[in-house]
Amino acid sequence: MEACAAVLLARGRPCKNLKEAAEGYRALLDFGEIFGSDAPVELEIGCGNGGFLLEKAAREPEVNFLAVEVCSNVILTAMERMRAAGRSNVRFLNIPAEILPCYIPERSIRKIYLNFSTPLPEKSREKQRLTSQRFLGIYKKLLVSGGVIEQKTDSAEFFDYSLSQFEAAGFSVEGVTRDLHASEYARENIVTEYEANFTVQGKAICRCVAVLP
């Protein structure tokens, strides 16, 4: 972690509620100072080992990226991979998604990526799903006007849930496909490690884009 300090912007602890976190350690980031440019900023929540953003940052060097991952050992691998590749347009947050507003200014994110978030099918865990109304309320504060959320998942049930939640939160939904690799969106798609494994297992990949008015 110390060796990756130059790309790690924050480490935070889980908290019972956002108010508690905000009062305890609110430190909004200055993206212009961090990245040295006013380029648009995009955010991946749950970056895993960093494969998606490693490719995304190479394809779009004119865009700055934030990678969020709560598991320290996982984000460490992602940071090491990014450093080895020499990607200067990616920074990391080792924090739970609940406290993103403690670090990310409102109306500052152009796009949010939710790649294969854990479905958490148990009803008792609905508030923990990354497309629940609880989290969509957070994203709406972070996104610029017209900002988007792009979701990919192998779970049809979770996908159906997410579509209903996007619409209930006031997003318009487009680019919906239940078989990404056979769709018109396949060419521009970046295949993540999870995605490759699911595809080998014969699972179809669902994908959509939710647009904030």
MDTraj code that builds the backbone (N, CA, C; nanometers):
import mdtraj as md
import numpy as np

residues = "MET GLU ALA CYS ALA ALA VAL LEU LEU ALA ARG GLY ARG PRO CYS LYS ASN LEU LYS GLU ALA ALA GLU GLY TYR ARG ALA LEU LEU ASP PHE GLY GLU ILE PHE GLY SER ASP ALA PRO VAL GLU LEU GLU ILE GLY CYS GLY ASN GLY GLY PHE LEU LEU GLU LYS ALA ALA ARG GLU PRO GLU VAL ASN PHE LEU ALA VAL GLU VAL CYS SER ASN VAL ILE LEU THR ALA MET GLU ARG MET ARG ALA ALA GLY ARG SER ASN VAL ARG PHE LEU ASN ILE PRO ALA GLU ILE LEU PRO CYS TYR ILE PRO GLU ARG SER ILE ARG LYS ILE TYR LEU ASN PHE SER THR PRO LEU PRO GLU LYS SER ARG GLU LYS GLN ARG LEU THR SER GLN ARG PHE LEU GLY ILE TYR LYS LYS LEU LEU VAL SER GLY GLY VAL ILE GLU GLN LYS THR ASP SER ALA GLU PHE PHE ASP TYR SER LEU SER GLN PHE GLU ALA ALA GLY PHE SER VAL GLU GLY VAL THR ARG ASP LEU HIS ALA SER GLU TYR ALA ARG GLU ASN ILE VAL THR GLU TYR GLU ALA ASN PHE THR VAL GLN GLY LYS ALA ILE CYS ARG CYS VAL ALA VAL LEU PRO".split()
xyz = np.array([
    [0.0833, -0.1203, 0.0000],
    [0.0000, 0.0000, 0.0000],
    [0.0873, 0.1261, 0.0000],
    [0.1940, 0.1244, 0.0773],
    [0.2831, 0.2402, 0.0820],
    [0.3482, 0.2653, -0.0537],
    [0.3826, 0.1596, -0.1232],
    [0.4462, 0.1742, -0.2541],
    [0.3496, 0.2322, -0.3572],
    [0.2185, 0.2151, -0.3331],
    [0.1172, 0.2656, -0.4266],
    [0.0529, 0.3953, -0.3782],
    [0.1138, 0.4592, -0.2807],
    [0.0541, 0.5783, -0.2196],
    [0.0272, 0.6898, -0.3200],
    [0.1052, 0.6967, -0.4263],
    [0.0885, 0.8047, -0.5241],
    [-0.0422, 0.7942, -0.6009],
    [-0.1005, 0.6750, -0.6097],
    [-0.2254, 0.6578, -0.6846],
    [-0.3451, 0.6267, -0.5943],
    [-0.3203, 0.6100, -0.4647],
    [-0.4279, 0.5808, -0.3702],
    [-0.4706, 0.7093, -0.3011],
    [-0.5917, 0.7540, -0.3296],
    [-0.6385, 0.8830, -0.2790],
    [-0.6942, 0.8759, -0.1381],
    [-0.7512, 0.7619, -0.1018],
    [-0.8141, 0.7532, 0.0305],
    [-0.8375, 0.6090, 0.0700],
    [-0.8349, 0.5873, 0.2000],
    [-0.8767, 0.4599, 0.2581],
    [-0.9777, 0.4928, 0.3666],
    [-1.0903, 0.4255, 0.3678],
    [-1.1948, 0.4558, 0.4642],
    [-1.2521, 0.3302, 0.5249],
    [-1.3169, 0.3449, 0.6364],
    [-1.3768, 0.2313, 0.7056],
    [-1.5259, 0.2241, 0.6755],
    [-1.5854, 0.1039, 0.6836],
    [-1.7307, 0.0946, 0.6704],
    [-1.7978, 0.1774, 0.7795],
    [-1.9174, 0.2258, 0.7549],
    [-1.9855, 0.3089, 0.8537],
    [-2.1340, 0.2750, 0.8562],
    [-2.1987, 0.3118, 0.9647],
    [-2.3408, 0.2827, 0.9803],
    [-2.4259, 0.3728, 0.8917],
    [-2.3823, 0.4952, 0.8727],
    [-2.4579, 0.5854, 0.7863],
    [-2.3678, 0.6946, 0.7309],
    [-2.4151, 0.7565, 0.6242],
    [-2.3360, 0.8576, 0.5550],
    [-2.3088, 0.9795, 0.6416],
    [-2.4060, 1.0188, 0.7234],
    [-2.3887, 1.1355, 0.8092],
    [-2.2717, 1.1153, 0.9046],
    [-2.2636, 0.9957, 0.9605],
    [-2.1530, 0.9647, 1.0514],
    [-2.0188, 0.9773, 0.9800],
    [-2.0121, 0.9230, 0.8583],
    [-1.8877, 0.9290, 0.7819],
    [-1.8513, 1.0717, 0.7457],
    [-1.9500, 1.1480, 0.7011],
    [-1.9253, 1.2857, 0.6588],
    [-1.8728, 1.3704, 0.7737],
    [-1.9247, 1.3478, 0.8923],
    [-1.8797, 1.4241, 1.0077],
    [-1.7412, 1.3789, 1.0523],
    [-1.7116, 1.2506, 1.0292],
    [-1.5851, 1.1965, 1.0762],
    [-1.4668, 1.2286, 0.9881],
    [-1.4846, 1.2196, 0.8575],
    [-1.3712, 1.2450, 0.7690],
    [-1.4179, 1.2850, 0.6300],
    [-1.4616, 1.4069, 0.6177],
    [-1.5015, 1.4589, 0.4867],
    [-1.3821, 1.5303, 0.4244],
    [-1.3442, 1.4881, 0.3063],
    [-1.2283, 1.5472, 0.2395],
    [-1.2492, 1.5422, 0.0893],
    [-1.3205, 1.6408, 0.0350],
    [-1.3516, 1.6409, -0.1075],
    [-1.2247, 1.6518, -0.1923],
    [-1.2220, 1.5747, -0.2987],
    [-1.1056, 1.5701, -0.3857],
    [-1.1090, 1.6824, -0.4884],
    [-0.9909, 1.7308, -0.5225],
    [-0.9753, 1.8313, -0.6282],
    [-0.9191, 1.7590, -0.7505],
    [-1.0055, 1.7258, -0.8456],
    [-0.9613, 1.6463, -0.9593],
    [-0.8597, 1.7195, -1.0461],
    [-0.8737, 1.8506, -1.0578],
    [-0.7776, 1.9269, -1.1362],
    [-0.6375, 1.9145, -1.0789],
    [-0.6289, 1.9202, -0.9478],
    [-0.4986, 1.9079, -0.8809],
    [-0.4464, 1.7649, -0.8888],
    [-0.5356, 1.6682, -0.8719],
    [-0.4961, 1.5269, -0.8696],
    [-0.4458, 1.4796, -1.0057],
    [-0.5219, 1.5106, -1.1101],
    [-0.4881, 1.4613, -1.2435],
    [-0.4096, 1.5617, -1.3268],
    [-0.4052, 1.6868, -1.2824],
    [-0.3332, 1.7880, -1.3586],
    [-0.4039, 1.8303, -1.4849],
    [-0.5371, 1.8100, -1.4896],
    [-0.6146, 1.8498, -1.6071],
    [-0.7606, 1.8632, -1.5664],
    [-0.8387, 1.9241, -1.6558],
    [-0.9820, 1.9369, -1.6316],
    [-1.0605, 1.8382, -1.7182],
    [-0.9972, 1.7282, -1.7543],
    [-1.0619, 1.6257, -1.8350],
    [-1.1785, 1.5646, -1.7588],
    [-1.2784, 1.5120, -1.8296],
    [-1.3919, 1.4487, -1.7618],
    [-1.3468, 1.3305, -1.6768],
    [-1.4219, 1.3062, -1.5703],
    [-1.3872, 1.1990, -1.4763],
    [-1.4959, 1.0917, -1.4794],
    [-1.4537, 0.9663, -1.4892],
    [-1.5446, 0.8531, -1.4862],
    [-1.5070, 0.7610, -1.3710],
    [-1.6038, 0.6884, -1.3211],
    [-1.5891, 0.6147, -1.1953],
    [-1.6321, 0.4699, -1.2120],
    [-1.5482, 0.3766, -1.1702],
    [-1.5894, 0.2364, -1.1626],
    [-1.6044, 0.1979, -1.0168],
    [-1.7203, 0.1469, -0.9807],
    [-1.7456, 0.1036, -0.8433],
    [-1.7336, -0.0476, -0.8375],
    [-1.6357, -0.0953, -0.7620],
    [-1.6055, -0.2372, -0.7563],
    [-1.5108, -0.2745, -0.8680],
    [-1.3897, -0.2203, -0.8646],
    [-1.2960, -0.2357, -0.9770],
    [-1.2271, -0.3715, -0.9786],
    [-1.2372, -0.4485, -0.8694],
    [-1.1718, -0.5786, -0.8663],
    [-1.0225, -0.5663, -0.8892],
    [-0.9693, -0.6532, -0.9729],
    [-0.8259, -0.6530, -1.0008],
    [-0.7835, -0.5486, -1.1041],
    [-0.8778, -0.4677, -1.1500],
    [-0.8425, -0.3536, -1.2341],
    [-0.8358, -0.3792, -1.3833],
    [-0.8757, -0.4965, -1.4288],
    [-0.8636, -0.5285, -1.5710],
    [-0.9432, -0.4370, -1.6614],
    [-1.0658, -0.4027, -1.6208],
    [-1.1498, -0.3170, -1.7038],
    [-1.0877, -0.1784, -1.7210],
    [-1.0508, -0.1142, -1.6095],
    [-0.9961, 0.0213, -1.6198],
    [-0.8560, 0.0233, -1.6807],
    [-0.7838, -0.0857, -1.6674],
    [-0.6523, -0.0928, -1.7313],
    [-0.6676, -0.0751, -1.8818],
    [-0.7654, -0.1426, -1.9392],
    [-0.7908, -0.1306, -2.0828],
    [-0.8596, 0.0009, -2.1163],
    [-0.9547, 0.0418, -2.0325],
    [-1.0294, 0.1645, -2.0571],
    [-0.9361, 0.2857, -2.0568],
    [-0.8455, 0.2905, -1.9613],
    [-0.7521, 0.4031, -1.9509],
    [-0.6575, 0.4078, -2.0699],
    [-0.6252, 0.2920, -2.1262],
    [-0.5378, 0.2880, -2.2441],
    [-0.6131, 0.3356, -2.3677],
    [-0.7407, 0.2981, -2.3784],
    [-0.8206, 0.3382, -2.4945],
    [-0.8551, 0.4865, -2.4917],
    [-0.8722, 0.5421, -2.3719],
    [-0.9188, 0.6796, -2.3592],
    [-0.8252, 0.7607, -2.2681],
    [-0.7051, 0.7911, -2.3141],
    [-0.6092, 0.8662, -2.2322],
    [-0.6541, 1.0085, -2.2024],
    [-0.7545, 1.0571, -2.2773],
    [-0.8058, 1.1933, -2.2561],
    [-0.9112, 1.1982, -2.1459],
    [-0.9407, 1.0851, -2.0843],
    [-1.0380, 1.0770, -1.9752],
    [-0.9664, 1.0365, -1.8470],
    [-1.0095, 1.0917, -1.7338],
    [-0.9553, 1.0527, -1.6044],
    [-1.0507, 0.9551, -1.5363],
    [-0.9944, 0.8584, -1.4647],
    [-1.0753, 0.7529, -1.4055],
    [-1.0489, 0.7371, -1.2561],
    [-1.1567, 0.7113, -1.1826],
    [-1.1487, 0.6745, -1.0421],
    [-1.1926, 0.5299, -1.0280],
    [-1.1197, 0.4526, -0.9490],
    [-1.1533, 0.3128, -0.9255],
    [-1.1804, 0.2936, -0.7766],
    [-1.2974, 0.2431, -0.7448],
    [-1.3363, 0.2215, -0.6056],
    [-1.3425, 0.0719, -0.5771],
    [-1.2798, 0.0305, -0.4687],
    [-1.2837, -0.1093, -0.4268],
    [-1.2652, -0.1143, -0.2751],
    [-1.3558, -0.1842, -0.2075],
    [-1.3524, -0.1868, -0.0620],
    [-1.2509, -0.2879, -0.0077],
    [-1.2188, -0.3914, -0.0848],
    [-1.1263, -0.4960, -0.0387],
    [-0.9814, -0.4530, -0.0621],
    [-0.9060, -0.4393, 0.0443],
    [-0.7695, -0.3867, 0.0340],
    [-0.6776, -0.4760, -0.0477],
    [-0.6849, -0.6080, -0.0268],
    [-0.5949, -0.6963, -0.1012],
    [-0.6270, -0.6976, -0.2503],
    [-0.7545, -0.6768, -0.2849],
    [-0.7954, -0.6748, -0.4253],
    [-0.7505, -0.5457, -0.4921],
    [-0.7737, -0.4326, -0.4265],
    [-0.7362, -0.3050, -0.4863],
    [-0.5850, -0.2917, -0.4976],
    [-0.5121, -0.3579, -0.4103],
    [-0.3664, -0.3545, -0.4184],
    [-0.3185, -0.4150, -0.5504],
    [-0.3789, -0.5257, -0.5886],
    [-0.3444, -0.5876, -0.7169],
    [-0.3744, -0.4936, -0.8325],
    [-0.4896, -0.4271, -0.8265],
    [-0.5280, -0.3329, -0.9322],
    [-0.4288, -0.2177, -0.9408],
    [-0.3894, -0.1630, -0.8281],
    [-0.2947, -0.0514, -0.8283],
    [-0.1591, -0.0934, -0.8825],
    [-0.1144, -0.2110, -0.8450],
    [0.0153, -0.2587, -0.8937],
    [0.0130, -0.2796, -1.0450],
    [-0.0993, -0.3309, -1.0960],
    [-0.1121, -0.3504, -1.2406],
    [-0.1108, -0.2163, -1.3138],
    [-0.1780, -0.1179, -1.2566],
    [-0.1860, 0.0132, -1.3206],
    [-0.0492, 0.0817, -1.3207],
    [0.0217, 0.0701, -1.2110],
    [0.1562, 0.1293, -1.2025],
    [0.2499, 0.0637, -1.3028],
    [0.2421, -0.0688, -1.3139],
    [0.3288, -0.1419, -1.4063],
    [0.3017, -0.1017, -1.5510],
    [0.1761, -0.0692, -1.5806],
    [0.1387, -0.0287, -1.7170],
    [0.1662, 0.1184, -1.7430],
    [0.1970, 0.1938, -1.6371],
    [0.2283, 0.3357, -1.6541],
    [0.1086, 0.4224, -1.6853],
    [-0.0098, 0.3826, -1.6393],
    [-0.1306, 0.4620, -1.6634],
    [-0.1376, 0.5770, -1.5629],
    [-0.1308, 0.6991, -1.6133],
    [-0.1311, 0.8164, -1.5249],
    [-0.2696, 0.8755, -1.5057],
    [-0.3709, 0.8230, -1.5741],
    [-0.5053, 0.8808, -1.5679],
    [-0.6020, 0.7967, -1.4839],
    [-0.5476, 0.7204, -1.3878],
    [-0.6303, 0.6399, -1.2982],
    [-0.5851, 0.6611, -1.1537],
    [-0.6831, 0.6817, -1.0647],
    [-0.6568, 0.6897, -0.9216],
    [-0.7541, 0.5984, -0.8476],
    [-0.7215, 0.5651, -0.7236],
    [-0.7961, 0.4640, -0.6498],
    [-0.8490, 0.5142, -0.5162],
    [-0.9637, 0.4593, -0.4793],
    [-1.0257, 0.4848, -0.3488],
    [-1.0565, 0.3510, -0.2837],
    [-0.9914, 0.3219, -0.1736],
    [-1.0147, 0.1980, -0.0994],
    [-1.1183, 0.2258, 0.0097],
    [-1.2435, 0.2432, -0.0343],
    [-1.3511, 0.2828, 0.0560],
    [-1.4802, 0.2102, 0.0191],
    [-1.5748, 0.2011, 0.1122],
    [-1.7074, 0.1499, 0.0764],
    [-1.7826, 0.2540, -0.0050],
    [-1.8662, 0.2090, -0.0970],
    [-1.9371, 0.3007, -0.1865],
    [-2.0304, 0.3951, -0.1116],
    [-2.0744, 0.3561, 0.0071],
    [-2.1649, 0.4413, 0.0847],
    [-2.1061, 0.5784, 0.1148],
    [-1.9750, 0.5869, 0.1219],
    [-1.9144, 0.7138, 0.1633],
    [-1.8483, 0.7887, 0.0465],
    [-1.8847, 0.7536, -0.0753],
    [-1.8322, 0.8268, -0.1911],
    [-1.8557, 0.9770, -0.1824],
    [-1.9726, 1.0245, -0.1343],
    [-1.9931, 1.1699, -0.1262],
    [-1.9004, 1.2409, -0.0279],
    [-1.8313, 1.1653, 0.0552],
    [-1.7345, 1.2278, 0.1451],
    [-1.6087, 1.2696, 0.0703],
    [-1.5877, 1.2131, -0.0476],
    [-1.4660, 1.2388, -0.1226],
    [-1.4910, 1.2976, -0.2619],
    [-1.6013, 1.2619, -0.3234],
    [-1.6267, 1.3061, -0.4606],
    [-1.7241, 1.4236, -0.4614],
    [-1.6857, 1.5362, -0.5186],
    [-1.7752, 1.6532, -0.5241],
    [-1.9022, 1.6240, -0.6035],
    [-2.0090, 1.6907, -0.5677],
    [-2.1342, 1.6760, -0.6410],
    [-2.1175, 1.7242, -0.7853],
    [-2.1930, 1.6595, -0.8743],
    [-2.1959, 1.6963, -1.0162],
    [-2.0567, 1.6989, -1.0795],
    [-1.9748, 1.5978, -1.0480],
    [-1.8379, 1.5961, -1.1005],
    [-1.8037, 1.4715, -1.1807],
    [-1.8942, 1.3736, -1.1854],
    [-1.8666, 1.2468, -1.2533],
    [-1.9502, 1.2349, -1.3807],
    [-1.8846, 1.2033, -1.4905],
    [-1.9558, 1.1907, -1.6182],
    [-2.0216, 1.0550, -1.6351],
    [-1.9555, 0.9519, -1.5840],
    [-2.0071, 0.8165, -1.6070],
    [-1.9664, 0.7252, -1.4922],
    [-2.0581, 0.6351, -1.4558],
    [-2.0328, 0.5357, -1.3516],
    [-2.0456, 0.3974, -1.4132],
    [-1.9473, 0.3118, -1.3863],
    [-1.9499, 0.1736, -1.4351],
    [-1.9788, 0.0789, -1.3188],
    [-2.0773, -0.0076, -1.3379],
    [-2.1091, -0.1131, -1.2416],
    [-2.0916, -0.2458, -1.3147],
    [-1.9733, -0.3018, -1.3030],
    [-1.9411, -0.4253, -1.3736],
    [-1.9511, -0.5453, -1.2812],
    [-2.0542, -0.6252, -1.3007],
    [-2.0717, -0.7502, -1.2287],
    [-2.0731, -0.7314, -1.0778],
    [-2.1532, -0.6343, -1.0349],
    [-2.1741, -0.6130, -0.8918],
    [-2.2406, -0.7375, -0.8326],
    [-2.2122, -0.7663, -0.7065],
    [-2.2732, -0.8812, -0.6402],
    [-2.4247, -0.8632, -0.6347],
    [-2.5038, -0.9597, -0.6845],
    [-2.6498, -0.9426, -0.6903],
    [-2.7193, -0.9327, -0.5550],
    [-2.6663, -0.9999, -0.4533],
    [-2.7280, -0.9991, -0.3197],
    [-2.8792, -1.0238, -0.3291],
    [-2.9204, -1.1428, -0.3684],
    [-3.0622, -1.1702, -0.3928],
    [-3.1513, -1.1734, -0.2682],
    [-3.0915, -1.1884, -0.1506],
    [-3.1718, -1.1930, -0.0292],
    [-3.2449, -1.0606, -0.0079],
    [-3.3732, -1.0663, 0.0198],
    [-3.4536, -0.9455, 0.0403],
    [-3.3962, -0.8589, 0.1514],
    [-3.3423, -0.9215, 0.2534],
    [-3.2885, -0.8474, 0.3674],
    [-3.1651, -0.7647, 0.3311],
    [-3.1069, -0.7924, 0.2155],
    [-2.9846, -0.7220, 0.1752],
    [-3.0087, -0.6255, 0.0598],
    [-3.1332, -0.5960, 0.0319],
    [-3.1649, -0.5098, -0.0827],
    [-3.0933, -0.3750, -0.0757],
    [-3.0870, -0.3141, 0.0410],
    [-3.0250, -0.1820, 0.0531],
    [-2.8754, -0.1850, 0.0215],
    [-2.8170, -0.3052, 0.0234],
    [-2.6748, -0.3175, -0.0062],
    [-2.6474, -0.3344, -0.1554],
    [-2.7505, -0.3612, -0.2340],
    [-2.7310, -0.3760, -0.3786],
    [-2.6908, -0.2413, -0.4389],
    [-2.5956, -0.2432, -0.5294],
    [-2.5424, -0.1190, -0.5837],
    [-2.6369, -0.0482, -0.6798],
    [-2.7510, -0.1099, -0.7088],
    [-2.8527, -0.0403, -0.7890],
    [-2.9817, -0.0194, -0.7090],
    [-2.9735, -0.0266, -0.5784],
    [-3.0899, 0.0027, -0.4943],
    [-3.1145, 0.1530, -0.4928],
    [-3.2316, 0.1941, -0.4472],
    [-3.2619, 0.3373, -0.4401],
    [-3.1630, 0.4104, -0.3489],
    [-3.1155, 0.3421, -0.2489],
    [-3.0161, 0.4015, -0.1585],
    [-2.8926, 0.4467, -0.2355],
    [-2.8378, 0.3596, -0.3198],
    [-2.7173, 0.3943, -0.3940],
    [-2.7466, 0.4834, -0.5131],
    [-2.8608, 0.4632, -0.5782],
    [-2.8939, 0.5505, -0.6907],
    [-2.9075, 0.6949, -0.6459],
    [-2.9543, 0.7160, -0.5242],
    [-2.9622, 0.8511, -0.4696],
    [-2.8242, 0.9138, -0.4569],
    [-2.7265, 0.8330, -0.4206],
    [-2.5878, 0.8803, -0.4114],
    [-2.5338, 0.9141, -0.5506],
    [-2.5564, 0.8243, -0.6453],
    [-2.5040, 0.8456, -0.7805],
    [-2.5624, 0.9716, -0.8433],
    [-2.6900, 0.9969, -0.8183],
    [-2.7554, 1.1141, -0.8778],
    [-2.6897, 1.2439, -0.8304],
    [-2.6368, 1.2444, -0.7094],
    [-2.5679, 1.3627, -0.6595],
    [-2.4294, 1.3781, -0.7212],
    [-2.3669, 1.2671, -0.7542],
    [-2.2308, 1.2715, -0.8069],
    [-2.2257, 1.2984, -0.9572],
    [-2.3272, 1.2528, -1.0299],
    [-2.3260, 1.2639, -1.1755],
    [-2.3560, 1.4055, -1.2242],
    [-2.2924, 1.4415, -1.3334],
    [-2.3259, 1.5670, -1.4009],
    [-2.4628, 1.5509, -1.4667],
    [-2.5237, 1.6603, -1.5053],
    [-2.6494, 1.6542, -1.5793],
    [-2.6272, 1.5761, -1.7081],
    [-2.7129, 1.4778, -1.7337],
    [-2.6945, 1.3937, -1.8509],
    [-2.5936, 1.2828, -1.8309],
    [-2.5416, 1.2696, -1.7081],
    [-2.4460, 1.1632, -1.6779],
    [-2.5103, 1.0265, -1.6867],
    [-2.4283, 0.9233, -1.7002],
    [-2.4828, 0.7889, -1.7222],
    [-2.4229, 0.6861, -1.6275],
    [-2.4997, 0.5802, -1.6081],
    [-2.4538, 0.4610, -1.5377],
    [-2.4576, 0.3465, -1.6375],
    [-2.3471, 0.2773, -1.6547],
    [-2.3440, 0.1604, -1.7425],
    [-2.3298, 0.0363, -1.6564],
    [-2.4236, -0.0552, -1.6716],
    [-2.4226, -0.1766, -1.5904],
    [-2.4057, -0.3009, -1.6780],
    [-2.3239, -0.3945, -1.6274],
    [-2.3148, -0.5276, -1.6868],
    [-2.3304, -0.6300, -1.5744],
    [-2.4029, -0.7370, -1.6028],
    [-2.4219, -0.8422, -1.5038],
    [-2.4549, -0.9732, -1.5740],
    [-2.4236, -1.0835, -1.5072],
    [-2.4603, -1.2151, -1.5587],
    [-2.5903, -1.2640, -1.4969],
    [-2.6470, -1.1872, -1.4030],
    [-2.7682, -1.2266, -1.3319],
    [-2.8906, -1.1596, -1.3940],
    [-2.9760, -1.2388, -1.4604],
    [-3.0966, -1.1840, -1.5218],
    [-3.1904, -1.1262, -1.4173],
    [-3.1976, -1.1899, -1.3013],
    [-3.2843, -1.1408, -1.1949],
    [-3.2366, -1.0056, -1.1429],
    [-3.1087, -0.9934, -1.1233],
    [-3.0530, -0.8668, -1.0763],
    [-3.0694, -0.7590, -1.1826],
    [-3.0565, -0.7979, -1.3072],
    [-3.0726, -0.7043, -1.4173],
    [-3.2150, -0.6497, -1.4207],
    [-3.3134, -0.7373, -1.4068],
    [-3.4535, -0.6941, -1.4042],
    [-3.4772, -0.5985, -1.2876],
    [-3.4209, -0.6330, -1.1728],
    [-3.4332, -0.5464, -1.0553],
    [-3.3727, -0.4096, -1.0850],
    [-3.2547, -0.4081, -1.1435],
    [-3.1850, -0.2823, -1.1710],
    [-3.2627, -0.1947, -1.2682],
    [-3.3178, -0.2562, -1.3732],
    [-3.3955, -0.1795, -1.4696],
    [-3.5128, -0.1090, -1.4024],
    [-3.5811, -0.1796, -1.3134],
    [-3.6953, -0.1194, -1.2442],
    [-3.6507, -0.0084, -1.1504],
    [-3.5354, -0.0262, -1.0874],
    [-3.4848, 0.0747, -0.9943],
    [-3.4379, 0.1998, -1.0685],
    [-3.3724, 0.1829, -1.1821],
    [-3.3298, 0.2983, -1.2618],
    [-3.4513, 0.3845, -1.2994],
    [-3.5528, 0.3189, -1.3480],
    [-3.6724, 0.3915, -1.3910],
    [-3.7426, 0.4579, -1.2730],
    [-3.7490, 0.3889, -1.1604],
    [-3.8123, 0.4459, -1.0412],
    [-3.7361, 0.5676, -0.9895],
    [-3.6051, 0.5714, -1.0136],
    [-3.5217, 0.6824, -0.9678],
    [-3.5188, 0.7977, -1.0672],
    [-3.5902, 0.7844, -1.1791],
    [-3.5973, 0.8940, -1.2757],
    [-3.4974, 0.8882, -1.3883],
    [-3.4217, 0.7794, -1.3994],
    [-3.3286, 0.7636, -1.5107],
    [-3.4050, 0.7142, -1.6337],
    [-3.3590, 0.7513, -1.7509],
    [-3.4085, 0.6883, -1.8723],
    [-3.3109, 0.5761, -1.9074],
    [-3.3633, 0.4636, -1.9523],
    [-3.2799, 0.3462, -1.9769],
    [-3.2728, 0.3182, -2.1264],
    [-3.1511, 0.2953, -2.1747],
    [-3.1309, 0.2676, -2.3167],
    [-3.0204, 0.1647, -2.3331],
    [-2.9998, 0.1230, -2.4564],
    [-2.8934, 0.0265, -2.4838],
    [-2.9098, -0.1045, -2.4098],
    [-3.0349, -0.1468, -2.3921],
    [-3.0623, -0.2691, -2.3148],
    [-3.0407, -0.3924, -2.4017],
    [-2.9610, -0.4859, -2.3526],
    [-2.9449, -0.6144, -2.4189],
    [-2.9281, -0.7230, -2.3142],
    [-2.9819, -0.8389, -2.3422],
    [-2.9680, -0.9538, -2.2526],
    [-2.8674, -1.0550, -2.3074],
    [-2.8001, -1.0186, -2.4143],
    [-2.6933, -1.1021, -2.4690],
    [-2.5901, -1.0098, -2.5322],
    [-2.5106, -0.9484, -2.4492],
    [-2.4171, -0.8443, -2.4919],
    [-2.3261, -0.8900, -2.6044],
    [-2.2732, -1.0102, -2.5950],
    [-2.1729, -1.0552, -2.6913],
    [-2.2306, -1.0832, -2.8295],
    [-2.3629, -1.0902, -2.8389],
    [-2.4280, -1.1093, -2.9681],
    [-2.4973, -0.9820, -3.0153],
    [-2.4727, -0.8720, -2.9456],
    [-2.5423, -0.7468, -2.9752],
    [-2.4533, -0.6494, -3.0503],
    [-2.5122, -0.5368, -3.0874],
    [-2.4387, -0.4309, -3.1567],
    [-2.3362, -0.3631, -3.0669],
    [-2.3450, -0.3871, -2.9361],
    [-2.2538, -0.3224, -2.8421],
    [-2.1290, -0.4071, -2.8151],
    [-2.1208, -0.5240, -2.8748],
    [-2.0108, -0.6156, -2.8462],
    [-1.8756, -0.5600, -2.8906],
    [-1.8738, -0.4877, -3.0031],
    [-1.7459, -0.4415, -3.0581],
    [-1.6717, -0.3485, -2.9620],
    [-1.7453, -0.2603, -2.8956],
    [-1.6802, -0.1641, -2.8063],
    [-1.6659, -0.2168, -2.6633],
    [-1.7201, -0.3344, -2.6376],
    [-1.7194, -0.3902, -2.5036],
    [-1.5795, -0.4325, -2.4598],
    [-1.5458, -0.4029, -2.3341],
    [-1.4219, -0.4515, -2.2737],
    [-1.4581, -0.5710, -2.1868],
    [-1.4064, -0.6867, -2.2209],
    [-1.4396, -0.8093, -2.1488],
    [-1.3586, -0.8164, -2.0198],
    [-1.4277, -0.8161, -1.9066],
    [-1.3604, -0.8259, -1.7775],
    [-1.3274, -0.9722, -1.7473],
    [-1.2482, -0.9926, -1.6422],
    [-1.2111, -1.1291, -1.6050],
    [-1.3338, -1.2097, -1.5633],
    [-1.4209, -1.1481, -1.4832],
    [-1.5447, -1.2151, -1.4448],
    [-1.6262, -1.2503, -1.5691],
    [-1.6337, -1.1558, -1.6584],
    [-1.7136, -1.1724, -1.7794],
    [-1.6646, -1.2901, -1.8627],
    [-1.5342, -1.3018, -1.8761],
    [-1.4769, -1.4124, -1.9521],
    [-1.5126, -1.5463, -1.8881],
    [-1.5045, -1.5518, -1.7562],
    [-1.5383, -1.6756, -1.6848],
    [-1.6854, -1.7110, -1.7018],
    [-1.7726, -1.6096, -1.6896],
    [-1.9155, -1.6345, -1.7048],
    [-1.9485, -1.6813, -1.8466],
    [-1.8816, -1.6243, -1.9441],
    [-1.9070, -1.6603, -2.0836],
    [-1.8676, -1.8049, -2.1100],
    [-1.7555, -1.8460, -2.0548],
    [-1.7109, -1.9851, -2.0692],
    [-1.8141, -2.0802, -2.0087],
    [-1.8797, -2.0349, -1.9018],
    [-1.9825, -2.1155, -1.8369],
    [-2.1147, -2.1154, -1.9142],
    [-2.1202, -2.0387, -2.0237],
    [-2.2400, -2.0353, -2.1055],
    [-2.3429, -1.9336, -2.0605],
    [-2.3054, -1.8433, -1.9735],
    [-2.3983, -1.7425, -1.9237],
    [-2.4034, -1.6225, -2.0189],
    [-2.5232, -1.5753, -2.0478],
    [-2.5394, -1.4547, -2.1286],
    [-2.5153, -1.3321, -2.0414],
    [-2.4569, -1.2294, -2.0991],
    [-2.4253, -1.1068, -2.0257],
    [-2.5294, -1.0002, -2.0573],
    [-2.5891, -0.9450, -1.9521],
    [-2.6871, -0.8373, -1.9670],
    [-2.6180, -0.7020, -1.9543],
    [-2.6669, -0.6054, -2.0293],
    [-2.6033, -0.4728, -2.0262],
    [-2.7085, -0.3650, -2.0518],
    [-2.6946, -0.2514, -1.9846],
    [-2.7814, -0.1362, -2.0104],
    [-2.7102, -0.0079, -1.9718],
    [-2.7653, 0.1026, -2.0170],
    [-2.7161, 0.2362, -1.9817],
    [-2.8325, 0.3158, -1.9254],
    [-2.8145, 0.3718, -1.8059],
    [-2.9151, 0.4545, -1.7434],
    [-2.8684, 0.6000, -1.7499],
    [-2.9520, 0.6878, -1.8047],
    [-2.9142, 0.8263, -1.8285],
    [-2.9883, 0.9180, -1.7328],
    [-2.9133, 1.0037, -1.6651],
    [-2.9720, 1.1014, -1.5744],
    [-3.0214, 1.2216, -1.6552],
    [-3.1467, 1.2620, -1.6409],
    [-3.1986, 1.3768, -1.7178],
    [-3.1161, 1.5026, -1.6925],
])
top = md.Topology()
chain = top.add_chain()
for i, resn in enumerate(residues, 1):
    res = top.add_residue(resn, chain, resSeq=i)
    for name in ("N", "CA", "C"):
        top.add_atom(name, md.element.get_by_symbol(name[0]), res)
traj = md.Trajectory(xyz[None], top)
